[in-house]
Amino acid sequence: MRVGYTNPNESNGGFMFLMALTHAYLDRTAAATVAELTDPKFAEYVRRIARAVSIEPLNSSGILMDNMMRQGPATYDLVILHEALAIENYQIAIKRHNIPLRVFYPKYNLYSEHPMCLIDHPSFTPQQREAAKIYQDFLLSREIQELARAYGYRPAVTDVPIFVEGSPFNDPEIRAMGVSNSIGQTLVQPDGNTLKQILAIWNRVVN
């Protein structure tokens, strides 16, 4: 199978791919540990996956999606990408290749979170703290969360519904593509040392 993915050393999407693979191996949502990943069986599992993925990874999910839209099924059977990119490009796929995209969620999945942090440091003035708080409130406002939803992103604020009238998630063609509220079991992200171990094993096996 010709699988497209992004380089986990350079792309958030590629690293999320590794995390989903890791939890598929463990077959659970609970966080992975360094001890489990140092088991030779895990390295062999990663090696088999790496050998099956024959297409050279790209460094950006957006570039990978653009490549898929240009080259289509002649090059790719499957790509590992963010859900929002599939929603954004579903009409392009039909126009260019006369084939609709199909969305599949892994058994163990995770959200691509982009947190905003208010840094607690003496060098920040009260005015800067207030400006940061205003900006945070703006991002989390219902208006902006609904705007994010319009572009295929799931709102961070839980009281902003997803599958409602006017939302792309509720478009019959998008739903037919496979976009669903059932996205698999949400895995628990491990600590920093374990994340480094996942990446180190992948790099050792691939390179």
Buried (B, 14 or more C-beta within 10 A) or exposed (E): EEBBBBBBEEBBBBBBBBBBBBBBBBEEBEBBBBEBBEEEEBBEBBBEBBEEBEBEBBEBBBEBBBBBBEEBEEEBEBBBBBBBBBBBBBEBBEEEBEEBBEBEBBEBBBEBEEEEEEEEEEEEEEEEEEEBEEEEEEEBEEEBBBEBBEEBBBBBEEEBEBBEEEBBBBBEEBBEBBBBEEBBBEBEBBEEEBBEBBBEBBEEBBE
